[in-house]
Amino acid sequence: MSKPDHPKEKQRQDALHALSRVEAESETVVGSTFVRMADRAKNHMAAADKDEDDKIEVWGTRIGRGLGAVFAVGLVIYLVVTYL
């Protein structure tokens, strides 16, 4: 005697196929998003958006952005120590 297939087996297979497809696509999207973010952060900290002919503006931007990052990290440390 052969067992009849469950009535919703095709629906289950379709759902599993859709989940595997979404999982494969999400890995690609997440990976490429992190790559783009890292590239933008590198360009941002290097002041790539400023005029390279004006060295004072480029270095001022780099110093300001670096100090801003240090301040942000210090603020996070202060808040963690104070409130935890």
VENZI-V747958 format. One record per residue. N is the residue number from 0. RES is the residue in one letter. SS is DSSP state (a for helix, b for strand, c for the rest). Layout:
# VENZI-V747958
{{N RES SS} {N RES SS}}
This chain:
# VENZI-V747958
{{0 M c} {1 S c} {2 K c} {3 P c} {4 D c} {5 H c} {6 P c} {7 K c} {8 E a} {9 K a} {10 Q a} {11 R a} {12 Q a} {13 D a} {14 A a} {15 L a} {16 H a} {17 A a} {18 L a} {19 S a} {20 R a} {21 V a} {22 E a} {23 A a} {24 E a} {25 S a} {26 E a} {27 T a} {28 V a} {29 V a} {30 G a} {31 S a} {32 T a} {33 F a} {34 V a} {35 R a} {36 M a} {37 A a} {38 D a} {39 R a} {40 A a} {41 K a} {42 N a} {43 H a} {44 M a} {45 A c} {46 A c} {47 A c} {48 D c} {49 K c} {50 D c} {51 E c} {52 D c} {53 D c} {54 K a} {55 I a} {56 E a} {57 V a} {58 W a} {59 G a} {60 T a} {61 R a} {62 I a} {63 G a} {64 R a} {65 G a} {66 L a} {67 G a} {68 A a} {69 V a} {70 F a} {71 A a} {72 V a} {73 G a} {74 L a} {75 V a} {76 I a} {77 Y a} {78 L a} {79 V a} {80 V a} {81 T a} {82 Y a} {83 L c}}
